[in-house]
Amino acid sequence: MNNHPTSGFTKEDPWRVFRIMAEFVDSFELLSQVGPAVTVFGSARTESGDPFYKAALTLGKALAKNNLAVITGGGPGIMEAANRGAAQVKGKSVGLNIELPFEQTGNRYANVPIQFHYFFSRKVCFVKYSIAFVFMPGGFGTLDEFFEVITLVQTQRIPRFPLILFGRAYWTGLLHWAKGTLEKGKFISPGDLDLVTITDDPAVALEVIMDYMRRVGPPEAAPKAVG
């Protein structure tokens, strides 16, 4: 009997590669047909009566009316709201749902649902197929996504896409800390915080995104993400 600690690795992990490849192939095939899209991040726990849910609903509608697909994590809360807004005006409403032991279940408003097992392949799809990102109030997942995307922009791994922090009361404390600790301590460069726009108004978020579209031209002419 082989009790060597690597025996499980040699039997299981090479096959896991095929599952990872399948997630990329399936998702790339679907998302490549969606067209220009905006990803909206935010909490799965936000209730439908919450002002941020209503703002995400409004933003989802506005994006879809301007021929932009809406991509979310496919779950409830803010994600549901943005997908719902897009779906209500017959827009493309994409949900990249992830299998979790609690909290995350797919919402019924994603008319382009894609299921993921791995966080990293899901994250690749958020970035690869979006031309702007809106971060609404959320938990660890939203913060993780924000710092990952801003790192990619800061390091020029992807173009300077619009990064919109929605909800001044929620985000201001983080920005103050980043200014007073990260920038002051020279852990980031002066101007790095200018990569983000903060607002409480869906119309402002939309205008920032549309201004970017006007400046870079149609999606086929826009700068591509660095491979």
PyRosetta script that sets phi, psi and omega in degrees:
from pyrosetta import init, pose_from_sequence

init()
pose = pose_from_sequence("MNNHPTSGFTKEDPWRVFRIMAEFVDSFELLSQVGPAVTVFGSARTESGDPFYKAALTLGKALAKNNLAVITGGGPGIMEAANRGAAQVKGKSVGLNIELPFEQTGNRYANVPIQFHYFFSRKVCFVKYSIAFVFMPGGFGTLDEFFEVITLVQTQRIPRFPLILFGRAYWTGLLHWAKGTLEKGKFISPGDLDLVTITDDPAVALEVIMDYMRRVGPPEAAPKAVG")
pose.set_psi(1, 132.0)
pose.set_omega(1, -177.7)
pose.set_phi(2, -92.6)
pose.set_psi(2, 109.1)
pose.set_omega(2, 179.9)
pose.set_phi(3, -105.7)
pose.set_psi(3, 14.0)
pose.set_omega(3, 179.9)
pose.set_phi(4, -61.7)
pose.set_psi(4, 136.8)
pose.set_omega(4, -175.7)
pose.set_phi(5, -60.1)
pose.set_psi(5, -19.7)
pose.set_omega(5, -179.2)
pose.set_phi(6, -92.7)
pose.set_psi(6, -2.2)
pose.set_omega(6, -175.8)
pose.set_phi(7, -63.6)
pose.set_psi(7, -39.1)
pose.set_omega(7, 177.6)
pose.set_phi(8, -65.2)
pose.set_psi(8, -38.0)
pose.set_omega(8, 178.7)
pose.set_phi(9, -59.9)
pose.set_psi(9, -47.2)
pose.set_omega(9, -176.0)
pose.set_phi(10, -68.4)
pose.set_psi(10, -24.4)
pose.set_omega(10, -179.1)
pose.set_phi(11, -87.2)
pose.set_psi(11, -33.0)
pose.set_omega(11, -170.1)
pose.set_phi(12, -105.1)
pose.set_psi(12, -46.4)
pose.set_omega(12, -170.6)
pose.set_phi(13, -64.9)
pose.set_psi(13, -39.3)
pose.set_omega(13, 176.6)
pose.set_phi(14, -58.6)
pose.set_psi(14, -35.2)
pose.set_omega(14, 178.1)
pose.set_phi(15, -73.6)
pose.set_psi(15, -28.6)
pose.set_omega(15, 178.5)
pose.set_phi(16, -63.9)
pose.set_psi(16, -29.3)
pose.set_omega(16, 177.6)
pose.set_phi(17, -57.5)
pose.set_psi(17, -37.9)
pose.set_omega(17, -178.9)
pose.set_phi(18, -68.2)
pose.set_psi(18, -34.3)
pose.set_omega(18, 176.4)
pose.set_phi(19, -67.1)
pose.set_psi(19, -40.1)
pose.set_omega(19, 177.2)
pose.set_phi(20, -63.4)
pose.set_psi(20, -45.9)
pose.set_omega(20, 178.6)
pose.set_phi(21, -59.7)
pose.set_psi(21, -41.2)
pose.set_omega(21, -179.1)
pose.set_phi(22, -62.8)
pose.set_psi(22, -39.6)
pose.set_omega(22, 177.8)
pose.set_phi(23, -62.3)
pose.set_psi(23, -42.9)
pose.set_omega(23, 179.7)
pose.set_phi(24, -67.2)
pose.set_psi(24, -45.4)
pose.set_omega(24, -178.3)
pose.set_phi(25, -61.8)
pose.set_psi(25, -48.7)
pose.set_omega(25, -178.4)
pose.set_phi(26, -63.0)
pose.set_psi(26, -46.4)
pose.set_omega(26, -176.9)
pose.set_phi(27, -70.2)
pose.set_psi(27, -40.7)
pose.set_omega(27, 178.2)
pose.set_phi(28, -62.1)
pose.set_psi(28, -40.4)
pose.set_omega(28, -178.9)
pose.set_phi(29, -62.6)
pose.set_psi(29, -43.0)
pose.set_omega(29, -179.4)
pose.set_phi(30, -73.1)
pose.set_psi(30, -47.7)
pose.set_omega(30, -173.6)
pose.set_phi(31, -71.7)
pose.set_psi(31, -25.3)
pose.set_omega(31, 178.6)
pose.set_phi(32, -65.9)
pose.set_psi(32, -15.4)
pose.set_omega(32, 179.9)
pose.set_phi(33, -97.4)
pose.set_psi(33, -2.6)
pose.set_omega(33, -171.9)
pose.set_phi(34, -79.1)
pose.set_psi(34, -33.5)
pose.set_omega(34, -175.9)
pose.set_phi(35, 92.0)
pose.set_psi(35, -172.6)
pose.set_omega(35, -178.3)
pose.set_phi(36, -59.1)
pose.set_psi(36, 136.9)
pose.set_omega(36, -173.8)
pose.set_phi(37, -140.8)
pose.set_psi(37, 157.2)
pose.set_omega(37, 175.9)
pose.set_phi(38, -122.9)
pose.set_psi(38, 131.2)
pose.set_omega(38, 176.9)
pose.set_phi(39, -93.8)
pose.set_psi(39, 132.6)
pose.set_omega(39, 176.2)
pose.set_phi(40, -114.0)
pose.set_psi(40, 118.1)
pose.set_omega(40, 177.3)
pose.set_phi(41, -101.5)
pose.set_psi(41, 156.4)
pose.set_omega(41, 175.9)
pose.set_phi(42, 165.3)
pose.set_psi(42, 175.2)
pose.set_omega(42, -172.2)
pose.set_phi(43, -66.4)
pose.set_psi(43, 141.3)
pose.set_omega(43, 172.6)
pose.set_phi(44, -78.6)
pose.set_psi(44, -10.3)
pose.set_omega(44, -172.2)
pose.set_phi(45, -98.6)
pose.set_psi(45, -1.7)
pose.set_omega(45, -177.5)
pose.set_phi(46, -72.7)
pose.set_psi(46, 127.1)
pose.set_omega(46, -178.5)
pose.set_phi(47, -79.5)
pose.set_psi(47, 159.4)
pose.set_omega(47, -175.0)
pose.set_phi(48, -65.4)
pose.set_psi(48, -21.6)
pose.set_omega(48, 178.4)
pose.set_phi(49, -87.1)
pose.set_psi(49, -4.8)
pose.set_omega(49, -176.9)
pose.set_phi(50, -72.0)
pose.set_psi(50, 142.2)
pose.set_omega(50, 178.8)
pose.set_phi(51, -57.5)
pose.set_psi(51, -33.1)
pose.set_omega(51, 179.8)
pose.set_phi(52, -72.8)
pose.set_psi(52, -31.8)
pose.set_omega(52, 173.7)
pose.set_phi(53, -62.8)
pose.set_psi(53, -45.9)
pose.set_omega(53, -179.0)
pose.set_phi(54, -65.0)
pose.set_psi(54, -37.5)
pose.set_omega(54, 177.9)
pose.set_phi(55, -66.2)
pose.set_psi(55, -40.7)
pose.set_omega(55, 178.3)
pose.set_phi(56, -65.6)
pose.set_psi(56, -36.9)
pose.set_omega(56, 176.2)
pose.set_phi(57, -61.9)
pose.set_psi(57, -47.3)
pose.set_omega(57, 178.8)
pose.set_phi(58, -61.6)
pose.set_psi(58, -43.5)
pose.set_omega(58, -179.2)
pose.set_phi(59, -66.1)
pose.set_psi(59, -41.4)
pose.set_omega(59, 178.2)
pose.set_phi(60, -58.9)
pose.set_psi(60, -42.7)
pose.set_omega(60, 177.2)
pose.set_phi(61, -62.1)
pose.set_psi(61, -46.9)
pose.set_omega(61, -176.5)
pose.set_phi(62, -63.3)
pose.set_psi(62, -41.3)
pose.set_omega(62, 178.6)
pose.set_phi(63, -62.7)
pose.set_psi(63, -46.7)
pose.set_omega(63, -178.7)
pose.set_phi(64, -64.0)
pose.set_psi(64, -38.0)
pose.set_omega(64, 178.6)
pose.set_phi(65, -64.6)
pose.set_psi(65, -22.7)
pose.set_omega(65, 178.0)
pose.set_phi(66, -100.2)
pose.set_psi(66, 24.6)
pose.set_omega(66, 174.3)
pose.set_phi(67, 61.9)
pose.set_psi(67, 32.2)
pose.set_omega(67, 174.6)
pose.set_phi(68, -110.1)
pose.set_psi(68, 127.9)
pose.set_omega(68, 174.5)
pose.set_phi(69, -69.5)
pose.set_psi(69, 151.0)
pose.set_omega(69, 177.5)
pose.set_phi(70, -109.9)
pose.set_psi(70, 123.0)
pose.set_omega(70, 177.2)
pose.set_phi(71, -110.8)
pose.set_psi(71, 133.1)
pose.set_omega(71, 173.5)
pose.set_phi(72, -135.5)
pose.set_psi(72, 179.1)
pose.set_omega(72, 175.2)
pose.set_phi(73, -74.5)
pose.set_psi(73, 0.4)
pose.set_omega(73, 172.3)
pose.set_phi(74, 80.3)
pose.set_psi(74, -0.1)
pose.set_omega(74, -176.7)
pose.set_phi(75, -95.3)
pose.set_psi(75, -162.5)
pose.set_omega(75, 179.4)
pose.set_phi(76, -80.4)
pose.set_psi(76, -169.6)
pose.set_omega(76, 175.7)
pose.set_phi(77, 68.8)
pose.set_psi(77, -134.8)
pose.set_omega(77, -179.8)
pose.set_phi(78, -57.0)
pose.set_psi(78, -39.8)
pose.set_omega(78, -179.5)
pose.set_phi(79, -61.3)
pose.set_psi(79, -45.9)
pose.set_omega(79, 177.3)
pose.set_phi(80, -59.3)
pose.set_psi(80, -43.1)
pose.set_omega(80, -177.0)
pose.set_phi(81, -61.5)
pose.set_psi(81, -46.9)
pose.set_omega(81, -179.2)
pose.set_phi(82, -66.0)
pose.set_psi(82, -43.0)
pose.set_omega(82, 176.3)
pose.set_phi(83, -62.4)
pose.set_psi(83, -39.9)
pose.set_omega(83, -179.2)
pose.set_phi(84, -63.4)
pose.set_psi(84, -44.7)
pose.set_omega(84, 179.0)
pose.set_phi(85, -59.5)
pose.set_psi(85, -45.8)
pose.set_omega(85, 179.9)
pose.set_phi(86, -64.0)
pose.set_psi(86, -43.0)
pose.set_omega(86, -177.4)
pose.set_phi(87, -66.2)
pose.set_psi(87, -34.4)
pose.set_omega(87, -177.4)
pose.set_phi(88, -65.2)
pose.set_psi(88, -24.8)
pose.set_omega(88, 178.6)
pose.set_phi(89, -108.3)
pose.set_psi(89, 22.2)
pose.set_omega(89, 174.8)
pose.set_phi(90, 65.3)
pose.set_psi(90, 28.7)
pose.set_omega(90, 177.5)
pose.set_phi(91, -89.4)
pose.set_psi(91, 175.5)
pose.set_omega(91, 176.8)
pose.set_phi(92, -80.9)
pose.set_psi(92, 121.2)
pose.set_omega(92, -174.0)
pose.set_phi(93, -122.2)
pose.set_psi(93, 102.2)
pose.set_omega(93, -171.5)
pose.set_phi(94, -101.4)
pose.set_psi(94, 131.0)
pose.set_omega(94, 177.9)
pose.set_phi(95, -121.7)
pose.set_psi(95, 113.4)
pose.set_omega(95, 178.1)
pose.set_phi(96, -96.7)
pose.set_psi(96, 83.6)
pose.set_omega(96, -173.1)
pose.set_phi(97, -81.3)
pose.set_psi(97, 147.3)
pose.set_omega(97, -179.5)
pose.set_phi(98, -119.2)
pose.set_psi(98, 141.6)
pose.set_omega(98, 178.2)
pose.set_phi(99, -76.9)
pose.set_psi(99, 115.4)
pose.set_omega(99, 178.2)
pose.set_phi(100, -129.2)
pose.set_psi(100, 153.3)
pose.set_omega(100, -178.6)
pose.set_phi(101, -72.0)
pose.set_psi(101, -14.8)
pose.set_omega(101, 177.9)
pose.set_phi(102, -154.7)
pose.set_psi(102, 163.1)
pose.set_omega(102, 170.3)
pose.set_phi(103, 76.3)
pose.set_psi(103, -45.7)
pose.set_omega(103, -171.5)
pose.set_phi(104, -96.3)
pose.set_psi(104, 112.0)
pose.set_omega(104, 169.4)
pose.set_phi(105, -129.2)
pose.set_psi(105, 145.8)
pose.set_omega(105, -177.2)
pose.set_phi(106, -63.8)
pose.set_psi(106, 139.7)
pose.set_omega(106, 176.9)
pose.set_phi(107, -89.2)
pose.set_psi(107, 156.0)
pose.set_omega(107, -173.3)
pose.set_phi(108, -82.4)
pose.set_psi(108, -0.4)
pose.set_omega(108, -176.6)
pose.set_phi(109, -94.5)
pose.set_psi(109, -4.5)
pose.set_omega(109, 177.5)
pose.set_phi(110, -82.7)
pose.set_psi(110, 109.0)
pose.set_omega(110, 179.7)
pose.set_phi(111, -87.2)
pose.set_psi(111, -2.7)
pose.set_omega(111, 169.3)
pose.set_phi(112, -128.4)
pose.set_psi(112, 79.0)
pose.set_omega(112, -178.1)
pose.set_phi(113, -85.4)
pose.set_psi(113, 137.3)
pose.set_omega(113, 176.4)
pose.set_phi(114, -133.9)
pose.set_psi(114, 130.8)
pose.set_omega(114, -176.6)
pose.set_phi(115, -100.8)
pose.set_psi(115, 136.0)
pose.set_omega(115, 178.6)
pose.set_phi(116, -123.6)
pose.set_psi(116, 149.2)
pose.set_omega(116, 171.9)
pose.set_phi(117, -103.4)
pose.set_psi(117, -31.3)
pose.set_omega(117, -175.4)
pose.set_phi(118, -107.5)
pose.set_psi(118, 132.5)
pose.set_omega(118, 178.1)
pose.set_phi(119, -61.7)
pose.set_psi(119, -41.3)
pose.set_omega(119, -172.4)
pose.set_phi(120, -66.9)
pose.set_psi(120, -37.7)
pose.set_omega(120, 178.7)
pose.set_phi(121, -69.9)
pose.set_psi(121, -35.3)
pose.set_omega(121, 175.6)
pose.set_phi(122, -63.0)
pose.set_psi(122, -42.9)
pose.set_omega(122, -179.7)
pose.set_phi(123, -63.6)
pose.set_psi(123, -39.5)
pose.set_omega(123, 177.4)
pose.set_phi(124, -57.1)
pose.set_psi(124, -41.6)
pose.set_omega(124, -177.5)
pose.set_phi(125, -69.9)
pose.set_psi(125, -36.3)
pose.set_omega(125, 175.0)
pose.set_phi(126, -55.8)
pose.set_psi(126, -46.9)
pose.set_omega(126, -173.1)
pose.set_phi(127, -78.8)
pose.set_psi(127, -41.9)
pose.set_omega(127, -173.8)
pose.set_phi(128, -64.0)
pose.set_psi(128, -32.3)
pose.set_omega(128, -171.3)
pose.set_phi(129, -113.2)
pose.set_psi(129, 18.4)
pose.set_omega(129, 179.9)
pose.set_phi(130, -118.9)
pose.set_psi(130, 149.2)
pose.set_omega(130, 175.8)
pose.set_phi(131, -112.8)
pose.set_psi(131, 1.8)
pose.set_omega(131, 176.6)
pose.set_phi(132, -165.0)
pose.set_psi(132, 158.8)
pose.set_omega(132, -177.1)
pose.set_phi(133, -136.9)
pose.set_psi(133, 131.5)
pose.set_omega(133, 177.1)
pose.set_phi(134, -116.2)
pose.set_psi(134, 125.5)
pose.set_omega(134, -178.9)
pose.set_phi(135, -111.0)
pose.set_psi(135, 108.7)
pose.set_omega(135, 177.2)
pose.set_phi(136, -96.3)
pose.set_psi(136, 168.7)
pose.set_omega(136, -177.4)
pose.set_phi(137, -54.6)
pose.set_psi(137, 136.7)
pose.set_omega(137, -179.3)
pose.set_phi(138, -164.1)
pose.set_psi(138, -172.9)
pose.set_omega(138, -177.0)
pose.set_phi(139, -99.8)
pose.set_psi(139, -146.8)
pose.set_omega(139, -177.1)
pose.set_phi(140, -57.2)
pose.set_psi(140, -39.3)
pose.set_omega(140, -178.0)
pose.set_phi(141, -62.4)
pose.set_psi(141, -44.7)
pose.set_omega(141, 179.5)
pose.set_phi(142, -64.9)
pose.set_psi(142, -41.9)
pose.set_omega(142, 178.7)
pose.set_phi(143, -65.1)
pose.set_psi(143, -40.6)
pose.set_omega(143, 176.4)
pose.set_phi(144, -58.5)
pose.set_psi(144, -45.7)
pose.set_omega(144, -178.9)
pose.set_phi(145, -66.5)
pose.set_psi(145, -39.5)
pose.set_omega(145, 178.5)
pose.set_phi(146, -62.1)
pose.set_psi(146, -50.1)
pose.set_omega(146, -177.0)
pose.set_phi(147, -68.0)
pose.set_psi(147, -32.3)
pose.set_omega(147, 177.6)
pose.set_phi(148, -67.4)
pose.set_psi(148, -45.8)
pose.set_omega(148, -177.4)
pose.set_phi(149, -69.4)
pose.set_psi(149, -41.2)
pose.set_omega(149, -179.4)
pose.set_phi(150, -67.5)
pose.set_psi(150, -31.0)
pose.set_omega(150, 175.4)
pose.set_phi(151, -65.2)
pose.set_psi(151, -41.2)
pose.set_omega(151, 178.7)
pose.set_phi(152, -64.5)
pose.set_psi(152, -37.9)
pose.set_omega(152, 177.3)
pose.set_phi(153, -70.7)
pose.set_psi(153, -46.4)
pose.set_omega(153, -178.0)
pose.set_phi(154, -59.9)
pose.set_psi(154, -38.5)
pose.set_omega(154, -179.0)
pose.set_phi(155, -88.7)
pose.set_psi(155, 5.3)
pose.set_omega(155, 177.6)
pose.set_phi(156, 60.5)
pose.set_psi(156, 30.3)
pose.set_omega(156, 172.1)
pose.set_phi(157, -78.1)
pose.set_psi(157, -24.1)
pose.set_omega(157, 172.3)
pose.set_phi(158, -133.4)
pose.set_psi(158, 160.8)
pose.set_omega(158, 179.8)
pose.set_phi(159, -61.9)
pose.set_psi(159, 171.1)
pose.set_omega(159, -179.5)
pose.set_phi(160, -80.4)
pose.set_psi(160, 70.0)
pose.set_omega(160, 176.8)
pose.set_phi(161, -66.7)
pose.set_psi(161, 153.6)
pose.set_omega(161, 174.1)
pose.set_phi(162, -61.2)
pose.set_psi(162, 129.5)
pose.set_omega(162, 175.3)
pose.set_phi(163, -118.7)
pose.set_psi(163, 108.3)
pose.set_omega(163, -171.7)
pose.set_phi(164, -111.8)
pose.set_psi(164, 120.5)
pose.set_omega(164, 175.0)
pose.set_phi(165, -93.9)
pose.set_psi(165, 115.1)
pose.set_omega(165, -175.5)
pose.set_phi(166, -101.9)
pose.set_psi(166, 118.8)
pose.set_omega(166, 179.4)
pose.set_phi(167, 113.6)
pose.set_psi(167, 88.2)
pose.set_omega(167, -176.0)
pose.set_phi(168, -58.6)
pose.set_psi(168, -44.3)
pose.set_omega(168, -177.0)
pose.set_phi(169, -62.1)
pose.set_psi(169, -33.3)
pose.set_omega(169, -179.2)
pose.set_phi(170, -76.8)
pose.set_psi(170, -43.6)
pose.set_omega(170, -170.1)
pose.set_phi(171, -93.4)
pose.set_psi(171, -19.9)
pose.set_omega(171, -172.7)
pose.set_phi(172, -60.3)
pose.set_psi(172, -41.3)
pose.set_omega(172, -180.0)
pose.set_phi(173, -60.4)
pose.set_psi(173, -41.2)
pose.set_omega(173, 178.9)
pose.set_phi(174, -64.6)
pose.set_psi(174, -42.4)
pose.set_omega(174, -179.9)
pose.set_phi(175, -66.9)
pose.set_psi(175, -37.5)
pose.set_omega(175, 176.8)
pose.set_phi(176, -63.2)
pose.set_psi(176, -42.5)
pose.set_omega(176, 178.1)
pose.set_phi(177, -63.3)
pose.set_psi(177, -43.5)
pose.set_omega(177, -179.9)
pose.set_phi(178, -62.1)
pose.set_psi(178, -39.8)
pose.set_omega(178, 179.1)
pose.set_phi(179, -67.1)
pose.set_psi(179, -48.0)
pose.set_omega(179, -173.7)
pose.set_phi(180, -80.4)
pose.set_psi(180, -22.3)
pose.set_omega(180, -177.1)
pose.set_phi(181, -111.7)
pose.set_psi(181, -54.1)
pose.set_omega(181, -177.3)
pose.set_phi(182, -70.9)
pose.set_psi(182, -53.0)
pose.set_omega(182, -177.7)
pose.set_phi(183, -70.2)
pose.set_psi(183, -43.6)
pose.set_omega(183, 179.8)
pose.set_phi(184, -62.1)
pose.set_psi(184, -37.3)
pose.set_omega(184, 179.4)
pose.set_phi(185, -84.1)
pose.set_psi(185, 3.8)
pose.set_omega(185, 179.1)
pose.set_phi(186, 62.8)
pose.set_psi(186, 29.9)
pose.set_omega(186, 173.1)
pose.set_phi(187, -82.4)
pose.set_psi(187, -21.4)
pose.set_omega(187, 170.1)
pose.set_phi(188, -129.8)
pose.set_psi(188, 167.4)
pose.set_omega(188, -176.7)
pose.set_phi(189, -90.6)
pose.set_psi(189, 152.9)
pose.set_omega(189, 172.4)
pose.set_phi(190, -56.5)
pose.set_psi(190, 132.9)
pose.set_omega(190, -179.2)
pose.set_phi(191, 97.6)
pose.set_psi(191, -15.3)
pose.set_omega(191, 179.7)
pose.set_phi(192, -61.1)
pose.set_psi(192, -34.2)
pose.set_omega(192, 179.8)
pose.set_phi(193, -73.8)
pose.set_psi(193, -13.4)
pose.set_omega(193, 175.4)
pose.set_phi(194, -73.7)
pose.set_psi(194, -5.9)
pose.set_omega(194, 177.7)
pose.set_phi(195, -69.7)
pose.set_psi(195, -15.6)
pose.set_omega(195, -176.7)
pose.set_phi(196, -112.1)
pose.set_psi(196, 153.2)
pose.set_omega(196, 172.0)
pose.set_phi(197, -117.0)
pose.set_psi(197, 133.9)
pose.set_omega(197, 178.8)
pose.set_phi(198, -114.0)
pose.set_psi(198, 135.5)
pose.set_omega(198, -177.1)
pose.set_phi(199, -156.9)
pose.set_psi(199, 163.9)
pose.set_omega(199, 172.0)
pose.set_phi(200, -116.6)
pose.set_psi(200, 7.8)
pose.set_omega(200, -170.2)
pose.set_phi(201, -119.6)
pose.set_psi(201, 117.6)
pose.set_omega(201, 177.4)
pose.set_phi(202, -55.7)
pose.set_psi(202, -33.1)
pose.set_omega(202, -180.0)
pose.set_phi(203, -65.6)
pose.set_psi(203, -37.3)
pose.set_omega(203, 177.9)
pose.set_phi(204, -67.4)
pose.set_psi(204, -44.0)
pose.set_omega(204, 177.9)
pose.set_phi(205, -58.0)
pose.set_psi(205, -45.0)
pose.set_omega(205, 179.2)
pose.set_phi(206, -62.4)
pose.set_psi(206, -43.9)
pose.set_omega(206, -177.9)
pose.set_phi(207, -63.9)
pose.set_psi(207, -38.7)
pose.set_omega(207, 177.4)
pose.set_phi(208, -61.0)
pose.set_psi(208, -42.7)
pose.set_omega(208, -179.0)
pose.set_phi(209, -68.5)
pose.set_psi(209, -44.5)
pose.set_omega(209, -179.0)
pose.set_phi(210, -67.7)
pose.set_psi(210, -34.2)
pose.set_omega(210, 176.5)
pose.set_phi(211, -63.8)
pose.set_psi(211, -40.3)
pose.set_omega(211, 176.0)
pose.set_phi(212, -61.5)
pose.set_psi(212, -44.1)
pose.set_omega(212, 179.4)
pose.set_phi(213, -61.4)
pose.set_psi(213, -39.9)
pose.set_omega(213, 179.5)
pose.set_phi(214, -66.7)
pose.set_psi(214, -36.6)
pose.set_omega(214, -177.5)
pose.set_phi(215, -74.0)
pose.set_psi(215, -38.1)
pose.set_omega(215, -175.8)
pose.set_phi(216, -93.0)
pose.set_psi(216, -12.5)
pose.set_omega(216, 179.9)
pose.set_phi(217, 88.0)
pose.set_psi(217, -171.4)
pose.set_omega(217, -179.4)
pose.set_phi(218, -62.5)
pose.set_psi(218, 159.0)
pose.set_omega(218, -175.6)
pose.set_phi(219, -52.1)
pose.set_psi(219, -37.3)
pose.set_omega(219, -177.4)
pose.set_phi(220, -69.2)
pose.set_psi(220, -19.9)
pose.set_omega(220, 179.1)
pose.set_phi(221, -97.9)
pose.set_psi(221, -9.3)
pose.set_omega(221, -177.3)
pose.set_phi(222, -71.5)
pose.set_psi(222, 154.3)
pose.set_omega(222, 177.3)
pose.set_phi(223, -63.7)
pose.set_psi(223, 142.9)
pose.set_omega(223, -177.8)
pose.set_phi(224, -93.4)
pose.set_psi(224, 155.4)
pose.set_omega(224, 174.7)
pose.set_phi(225, -63.7)
pose.set_psi(225, 142.7)
pose.set_omega(225, 179.2)
pose.set_phi(226, -71.9)
pose.set_psi(226, 135.0)
pose.set_omega(226, -178.3)
pose.set_phi(227, -79.3)
pose.dump_pdb("model.pdb")
